[in-house]
Amino acid sequence: MVTVGVAIAAVRQKFNAAGIEQAGLEARLLLADTLTCDAAVVIGHPERLLAPNEVVELEEKVCRRLQREPLAYILGRREFWSLSFIVDSHTLVPRPETETLVEAALEWAAGRRDLRLLDLGTGSGCLLLALLYELPDAWGLGVDIDEAALGVARLNAETLGLDVRASFMRADWADALGGSFDLIVTNPPYISDAEWMELDPGVREFEPTLALRAGADGLTAYRRILPALRRLLAPNGVALIETGGASATLLPLLVRQSGLEIVENRHDLADRWRCLAVSSAATEPLKNFLGNQVVLV
Ligand SMILES: C[S@@+](CC[C@H](N)C(=O)[O-])C[C@H]1O[C@@H](n2cnc3c(N)ncnc32)[C@H](O)[C@@H]1O
Protein backbone atom coordinates (compact mmCIF):
# COMPACT_ATOMS: atom_id res chain seq x y z
CA MET A 1 0.00 0.00 0.00
CA VAL A 2 1.18 3.52 -0.85
CA THR A 3 0.64 6.55 1.35
CA VAL A 4 0.08 10.10 0.11
CA GLY A 5 3.47 11.16 1.52
CA VAL A 6 5.32 8.37 -0.28
CA ALA A 7 3.45 8.99 -3.54
CA ILE A 8 4.25 12.73 -3.51
CA ALA A 9 7.94 12.05 -2.86
CA ALA A 10 8.10 9.50 -5.69
CA VAL A 11 6.35 11.76 -8.22
CA ARG A 12 8.48 14.76 -7.20
CA GLN A 13 11.63 12.71 -7.76
CA LYS A 14 10.48 11.67 -11.25
CA PHE A 15 9.57 15.25 -12.16
CA ASN A 16 12.88 16.59 -10.81
CA ALA A 17 14.79 14.00 -12.86
CA ALA A 18 12.83 15.05 -15.95
CA GLY A 19 13.70 18.71 -15.37
CA ILE A 20 10.13 19.77 -14.62
CA GLU A 21 10.15 23.02 -12.68
CA GLN A 22 8.08 23.19 -9.49
CA ALA A 23 8.21 19.40 -9.26
CA GLY A 24 6.89 19.30 -5.68
CA LEU A 25 3.97 21.62 -6.38
CA GLU A 26 2.95 19.70 -9.51
CA ALA A 27 3.19 16.40 -7.63
CA ARG A 28 0.83 17.72 -4.93
CA LEU A 29 -1.61 19.14 -7.48
CA LEU A 30 -1.79 15.87 -9.41
CA LEU A 31 -2.32 13.89 -6.24
CA ALA A 32 -5.02 16.27 -5.01
CA ASP A 33 -6.73 16.02 -8.42
CA THR A 34 -6.62 12.23 -8.26
CA LEU A 35 -8.07 12.15 -4.75
CA THR A 36 -10.58 14.92 -5.65
CA CYS A 37 -9.53 17.03 -2.72
CA ASP A 38 -7.76 20.29 -1.98
CA ALA A 39 -3.94 20.44 -2.16
CA ALA A 40 -3.98 21.50 1.50
CA VAL A 41 -5.64 18.19 2.45
CA VAL A 42 -2.90 16.29 0.64
CA ILE A 43 -0.22 18.18 2.59
CA GLY A 44 -2.06 17.69 5.89
CA HIS A 45 -2.62 13.92 5.55
CA PRO A 46 0.60 12.24 4.36
CA GLU A 47 -0.47 9.02 6.09
CA ARG A 48 -3.63 8.60 3.96
CA LEU A 49 -3.52 5.38 1.93
CA LEU A 50 -4.17 5.37 -1.81
CA ALA A 51 -6.65 2.84 -3.18
CA PRO A 52 -5.34 0.70 -6.08
CA ASN A 53 -7.48 2.57 -8.64
CA GLU A 54 -6.10 5.89 -7.34
CA VAL A 55 -2.54 4.63 -7.83
CA VAL A 56 -3.34 3.67 -11.43
CA GLU A 57 -4.99 7.03 -12.11
CA LEU A 58 -2.04 8.93 -10.62
CA GLU A 59 0.44 6.92 -12.68
CA GLU A 60 -1.46 7.75 -15.87
CA LYS A 61 -1.39 11.46 -15.07
CA VAL A 62 2.30 11.39 -14.17
CA CYS A 63 3.04 9.59 -17.43
CA ARG A 64 1.20 12.29 -19.42
CA ARG A 65 3.14 15.04 -17.62
CA LEU A 66 6.47 13.27 -18.24
CA GLN A 67 5.55 13.36 -21.94
CA ARG A 68 5.39 17.17 -21.53
CA GLU A 69 1.63 17.56 -21.72
CA PRO A 70 0.82 20.86 -19.93
CA LEU A 71 -0.34 20.35 -16.35
CA ALA A 72 -3.45 22.46 -17.08
CA TYR A 73 -4.71 19.92 -19.65
CA ILE A 74 -4.19 17.04 -17.22
CA LEU A 75 -6.03 18.88 -14.46
CA GLY A 76 -8.56 20.27 -16.96
CA ARG A 77 -8.29 23.69 -15.32
CA ARG A 78 -6.13 26.81 -15.13
CA GLU A 79 -6.42 29.86 -12.96
CA PHE A 80 -6.63 33.25 -14.69
CA TRP A 81 -7.36 36.52 -12.93
CA SER A 82 -7.95 34.39 -9.78
CA LEU A 83 -10.85 32.60 -11.52
CA SER A 84 -10.82 28.91 -12.37
CA PHE A 85 -11.18 28.19 -16.12
CA ILE A 86 -11.90 24.85 -17.74
CA VAL A 87 -9.35 24.14 -20.47
CA ASP A 88 -8.76 21.33 -22.93
CA SER A 89 -6.58 20.63 -25.94
CA HIS A 90 -8.75 22.96 -28.09
CA THR A 91 -8.01 26.00 -25.96
CA LEU A 92 -4.76 27.79 -25.31
CA VAL A 93 -3.75 27.54 -21.65
CA PRO A 94 -4.40 31.09 -20.33
CA ARG A 95 -1.09 32.84 -19.61
CA PRO A 96 -0.43 35.17 -16.65
CA GLU A 97 0.96 37.83 -19.01
CA THR A 98 -2.45 38.08 -20.69
CA GLU A 99 -3.72 39.54 -17.40
CA THR A 100 -1.91 42.72 -18.53
CA LEU A 101 -4.86 43.27 -20.92
CA VAL A 102 -7.37 42.80 -18.11
CA GLU A 103 -5.55 45.38 -15.97
CA ALA A 104 -5.45 47.88 -18.83
CA ALA A 105 -9.10 47.24 -19.69
CA LEU A 106 -10.27 47.78 -16.11
CA GLU A 107 -8.34 51.03 -15.81
CA TRP A 108 -9.96 52.25 -19.00
CA ALA A 109 -13.41 51.06 -17.91
CA ALA A 110 -13.29 52.77 -14.50
CA GLY A 111 -16.29 55.09 -14.20
CA ARG A 112 -17.88 53.90 -17.47
CA ARG A 113 -21.09 51.92 -17.49
CA ASP A 114 -23.03 49.52 -19.72
CA LEU A 115 -20.00 48.69 -21.83
CA ARG A 116 -20.24 46.46 -24.88
CA LEU A 117 -17.20 44.18 -25.04
CA LEU A 118 -15.80 42.09 -27.88
CA ASP A 119 -13.11 39.39 -27.53
CA LEU A 120 -11.62 38.29 -30.85
CA GLY A 121 -10.09 34.80 -30.58
CA THR A 122 -11.71 34.05 -27.25
CA GLY A 123 -10.39 30.47 -26.75
CA SER A 124 -11.37 29.45 -23.20
CA GLY A 125 -13.13 32.81 -22.85
CA CYS A 126 -10.68 33.85 -20.12
CA LEU A 127 -10.26 37.49 -21.21
CA LEU A 128 -13.92 38.22 -21.86
CA LEU A 129 -15.15 36.41 -18.75
CA ALA A 130 -12.58 37.98 -16.41
CA LEU A 131 -13.77 41.38 -17.65
CA LEU A 132 -17.46 40.55 -17.33
CA TYR A 133 -16.77 39.28 -13.82
CA GLU A 134 -15.25 42.65 -12.89
CA LEU A 135 -17.74 44.82 -14.81
CA PRO A 136 -21.19 43.73 -13.58
CA ASP A 137 -23.20 45.85 -16.03
CA ALA A 138 -21.15 45.03 -19.13
CA TRP A 139 -22.22 42.69 -21.92
CA GLY A 140 -19.81 40.79 -24.14
CA LEU A 141 -19.34 38.75 -27.28
CA GLY A 142 -16.56 36.19 -27.71
CA VAL A 143 -15.58 35.10 -31.22
CA ASP A 144 -13.50 32.13 -32.27
CA ILE A 145 -13.13 30.05 -35.41
CA ASP A 146 -12.86 26.82 -33.42
CA GLU A 147 -16.26 25.44 -32.43
CA ALA A 148 -14.70 23.14 -29.82
CA ALA A 149 -12.97 26.08 -28.13
CA LEU A 150 -16.29 27.96 -28.12
CA GLY A 151 -17.87 24.98 -26.35
CA VAL A 152 -15.31 25.35 -23.57
CA ALA A 153 -15.85 29.13 -23.41
CA ARG A 154 -19.63 28.62 -23.07
CA LEU A 155 -19.05 26.10 -20.29
CA ASN A 156 -16.79 28.57 -18.48
CA ALA A 157 -19.42 31.30 -18.82
CA GLU A 158 -22.03 29.01 -17.26
CA THR A 159 -19.72 27.80 -14.49
CA LEU A 160 -18.82 31.37 -13.56
CA GLY A 161 -22.48 32.44 -13.69
CA LEU A 162 -21.76 34.91 -16.50
CA ASP A 163 -23.71 33.25 -19.34
CA VAL A 164 -26.52 35.80 -19.16
CA ARG A 165 -24.14 38.57 -20.22
CA ALA A 166 -21.79 36.55 -22.46
CA SER A 167 -22.52 35.40 -26.01
CA PHE A 168 -20.25 33.35 -28.21
CA MET A 169 -20.13 33.07 -31.95
CA ARG A 170 -18.12 31.15 -34.52
CA ALA A 171 -16.54 33.51 -37.04
CA ASP A 172 -13.40 34.07 -39.04
CA TRP A 173 -12.11 37.03 -37.01
CA ALA A 174 -14.46 39.99 -37.51
CA ASP A 175 -15.72 39.03 -40.96
CA ALA A 176 -19.30 38.32 -39.91
CA LEU A 177 -19.52 41.04 -37.27
CA GLY A 178 -21.52 44.24 -37.36
CA GLY A 179 -22.38 46.80 -34.70
CA SER A 180 -19.96 48.66 -32.49
CA PHE A 181 -18.13 47.89 -29.28
CA ASP A 182 -16.74 50.11 -26.53
CA LEU A 183 -13.94 47.77 -25.56
CA ILE A 184 -12.32 45.21 -27.84
CA VAL A 185 -9.74 42.78 -26.51
CA THR A 186 -7.77 40.33 -28.56
CA ASN A 187 -4.94 37.91 -27.96
CA PRO A 188 -4.47 36.53 -31.46
CA PRO A 189 -1.83 34.03 -32.59
CA TYR A 190 1.48 35.87 -33.10
CA ILE A 191 4.23 33.22 -33.26
CA SER A 192 6.37 33.46 -36.40
CA ASP A 193 7.59 30.34 -38.21
CA ALA A 194 11.13 30.82 -36.84
CA GLU A 195 9.86 31.24 -33.26
CA TRP A 196 7.67 28.16 -33.64
CA MET A 197 10.76 26.01 -34.15
CA GLU A 198 12.26 27.35 -30.90
CA LEU A 199 9.12 26.91 -28.82
CA ASP A 200 8.96 24.62 -25.76
CA PRO A 201 8.10 21.13 -27.11
CA GLY A 202 5.23 20.82 -24.62
CA VAL A 203 3.59 23.92 -26.10
CA ARG A 204 4.30 22.92 -29.71
CA GLU A 205 3.01 19.38 -29.38
CA PHE A 206 0.01 19.88 -27.13
CA GLU A 207 -1.40 23.40 -27.46
CA PRO A 208 -3.57 24.21 -30.52
CA THR A 209 -1.49 25.37 -33.48
CA LEU A 210 -4.43 27.53 -34.53
CA ALA A 211 -4.02 29.52 -31.33
CA LEU A 212 -0.31 30.13 -31.74
CA ARG A 213 1.05 30.27 -35.27
CA ALA A 214 0.70 33.35 -37.43
CA GLY A 215 2.75 32.82 -40.57
CA ALA A 216 6.31 33.66 -41.53
CA ASP A 217 6.43 37.02 -39.72
CA GLY A 218 3.86 36.32 -36.98
CA LEU A 219 1.56 39.07 -38.28
CA THR A 220 -1.06 37.12 -40.27
CA ALA A 221 -3.81 37.44 -37.67
CA TYR A 222 -3.05 41.11 -36.95
CA ARG A 223 -3.36 41.87 -40.68
CA ARG A 224 -6.90 40.48 -40.59
CA ILE A 225 -7.96 42.01 -37.28
CA LEU A 226 -6.60 45.57 -37.42
CA PRO A 227 -8.57 46.83 -40.45
CA ALA A 228 -11.80 45.62 -38.80
CA LEU A 229 -11.16 47.53 -35.58
CA ARG A 230 -11.88 50.94 -37.13
CA ARG A 231 -15.26 49.65 -38.24
CA LEU A 232 -16.13 47.97 -34.93
CA LEU A 233 -14.87 50.48 -32.37
CA ALA A 234 -17.49 52.81 -30.92
CA PRO A 235 -16.56 56.51 -30.77
CA ASN A 236 -14.17 56.86 -27.80
CA GLY A 237 -13.81 53.08 -27.69
CA VAL A 238 -10.50 51.33 -27.22
CA ALA A 239 -9.00 48.07 -28.46
CA LEU A 240 -6.40 46.25 -26.38
CA ILE A 241 -4.20 43.97 -28.42
CA GLU A 242 -1.83 41.41 -26.96
CA THR A 243 1.62 41.45 -28.49
CA GLY A 244 4.86 39.59 -27.89
CA GLY A 245 7.83 37.99 -29.55
CA ALA A 246 9.36 39.15 -32.81
CA SER A 247 6.12 40.50 -34.29
CA ALA A 248 5.86 43.08 -31.48
CA THR A 249 8.37 45.34 -33.20
CA LEU A 250 6.43 45.53 -36.46
CA LEU A 251 2.96 45.79 -34.95
CA PRO A 252 2.94 49.59 -34.30
CA LEU A 253 3.62 50.22 -38.00
CA LEU A 254 0.81 47.89 -39.01
CA VAL A 255 -1.54 49.63 -36.56
CA ARG A 256 -0.83 53.04 -38.10
CA GLN A 257 -1.17 51.65 -41.61
CA SER A 258 -4.67 50.50 -40.62
CA GLY A 259 -5.60 54.09 -39.78
CA LEU A 260 -5.62 53.47 -36.03
CA GLU A 261 -3.92 55.50 -33.34
CA ILE A 262 -1.73 54.00 -30.63
CA VAL A 263 -2.77 55.20 -27.21
CA GLU A 264 -0.48 53.18 -25.00
CA ASN A 265 2.10 50.44 -25.14
CA ARG A 266 2.07 48.57 -21.85
CA HIS A 267 4.68 46.17 -20.49
CA ASP A 268 3.93 42.98 -18.55
CA LEU A 269 5.45 42.03 -15.17
CA ALA A 270 8.50 40.59 -16.95
CA ASP A 271 8.94 44.03 -18.57
CA ARG A 272 8.14 42.81 -22.09
CA TRP A 273 5.86 44.73 -24.45
CA ARG A 274 2.55 43.01 -24.00
CA CYS A 275 -0.46 45.22 -24.64
CA LEU A 276 -1.05 47.81 -27.31
CA ALA A 277 -4.03 50.10 -26.73
CA VAL A 278 -5.42 51.56 -29.94
CA SER A 279 -8.31 53.77 -30.91
CA SER A 280 -9.72 54.95 -34.19
CA ALA A 281 -8.99 58.56 -33.18
CA ALA A 282 -7.50 59.17 -29.76
CA THR A 283 -9.25 61.86 -27.78
CA GLU A 284 -7.44 63.63 -24.95
CA PRO A 285 -9.30 61.82 -22.13
CA LEU A 286 -8.48 58.52 -23.81
CA LYS A 287 -4.82 59.44 -24.12
CA ASN A 288 -4.75 60.22 -20.41
CA PHE A 289 -6.67 57.21 -19.20
CA LEU A 290 -3.66 55.49 -17.75
CA GLY A 291 -2.09 58.50 -16.07
CA ASN A 292 1.62 58.06 -15.45
CA GLN A 293 1.81 54.72 -17.20
CA VAL A 294 0.93 56.14 -20.60
CA VAL A 295 3.70 55.67 -23.12
CA LEU A 296 2.82 56.99 -26.53
CA VAL A 297 4.83 55.28 -29.21
C1 LIG B 1 -3.65 33.01 -28.55
S1 LIG B 1 -5.23 32.20 -28.51
C2 LIG B 1 -6.05 33.23 -27.31
C3 LIG B 1 -7.09 32.52 -26.50
C4 LIG B 1 -7.59 33.32 -25.29
N1 LIG B 1 -8.16 34.59 -25.70
C5 LIG B 1 -6.45 33.57 -24.32
O1 LIG B 1 -6.00 34.73 -24.22
O2 LIG B 1 -6.00 32.62 -23.66
C6 LIG B 1 -5.92 32.71 -30.06
C7 LIG B 1 -7.32 32.25 -30.35
O3 LIG B 1 -7.67 32.72 -31.67
C8 LIG B 1 -8.44 31.74 -32.33
N2 LIG B 1 -8.36 31.95 -33.77
C9 LIG B 1 -7.37 31.57 -34.62
N3 LIG B 1 -7.67 31.90 -35.88
C10 LIG B 1 -8.89 32.51 -35.84
C11 LIG B 1 -9.74 33.08 -36.84
N4 LIG B 1 -9.39 33.08 -38.11
N5 LIG B 1 -10.90 33.64 -36.46
C12 LIG B 1 -11.26 33.63 -35.12
N6 LIG B 1 -10.51 33.10 -34.14
C13 LIG B 1 -9.33 32.54 -34.50
C14 LIG B 1 -7.84 30.43 -31.86
O4 LIG B 1 -8.75 29.36 -32.04
C15 LIG B 1 -7.51 30.75 -30.40
O5 LIG B 1 -8.57 30.37 -29.55
The ligand as a Tripos MOL2 file, in Angstrom:
@<TRIPOS>MOLECULE
LIG
   27    29     1     0     0
SMALL
NO_CHARGES

@<TRIPOS>ATOM
      1 C1         -3.6510   33.0050  -28.5490 C.3       1 LIG1
      2 S1         -5.2350   32.2000  -28.5100 S.3       1 LIG1
      3 C2         -6.0470   33.2300  -27.3090 C.3       1 LIG1
      4 C3         -7.0890   32.5220  -26.5020 C.3       1 LIG1
      5 C4         -7.5890   33.3250  -25.2850 C.3       1 LIG1
      6 N1         -8.1640   34.5880  -25.7030 N.3       1 LIG1
      7 C5         -6.4480   33.5660  -24.3170 C.2       1 LIG1
      8 O1         -5.9970   34.7270  -24.2190 O.co2     1 LIG1
      9 O2         -5.9980   32.6200  -23.6560 O.co2     1 LIG1
     10 C6         -5.9170   32.7090  -30.0600 C.3       1 LIG1
     11 C7         -7.3240   32.2510  -30.3540 C.3       1 LIG1
     12 O3         -7.6660   32.7240  -31.6700 O.3       1 LIG1
     13 C8         -8.4440   31.7400  -32.3280 C.3       1 LIG1
     14 N2         -8.3560   31.9460  -33.7700 N.ar      1 LIG1
     15 C9         -7.3720   31.5680  -34.6200 C.ar      1 LIG1
     16 N3         -7.6730   31.8980  -35.8820 N.ar      1 LIG1
     17 C10        -8.8870   32.5130  -35.8390 C.ar      1 LIG1
     18 C11        -9.7370   33.0820  -36.8380 C.ar      1 LIG1
     19 N4         -9.3930   33.0780  -38.1120 N.pl3     1 LIG1
     20 N5        -10.8970   33.6380  -36.4560 N.ar      1 LIG1
     21 C12       -11.2620   33.6320  -35.1220 C.ar      1 LIG1
     22 N6        -10.5070   33.0990  -34.1360 N.ar      1 LIG1
     23 C13        -9.3290   32.5410  -34.4950 C.ar      1 LIG1
     24 C14        -7.8430   30.4270  -31.8580 C.3       1 LIG1
     25 O4         -8.7540   29.3560  -32.0380 O.3       1 LIG1
     26 C15        -7.5090   30.7470  -30.4010 C.3       1 LIG1
     27 O5         -8.5740   30.3690  -29.5550 O.3       1 LIG1
@<TRIPOS>BOND
     1     1     2 1
     2     2     3 1
     3     2    10 1
     4     3     4 1
     5     4     5 1
     6     5     6 1
     7     5     7 1
     8     7     8 2
     9     7     9 1
    10    10    11 1
    11    11    12 1
    12    11    26 1
    13    12    13 1
    14    13    14 1
    15    13    24 1
    16    14    15 ar
    17    14    23 ar
    18    15    16 ar
    19    16    17 ar
    20    17    18 ar
    21    17    23 ar
    22    18    19 1
    23    18    20 ar
    24    20    21 ar
    25    21    22 ar
    26    22    23 ar
    27    24    25 1
    28    24    26 1
    29    26    27 1
@<TRIPOS>SUBSTRUCTURE
     1 LIG1         1 GROUP 0 **** ****
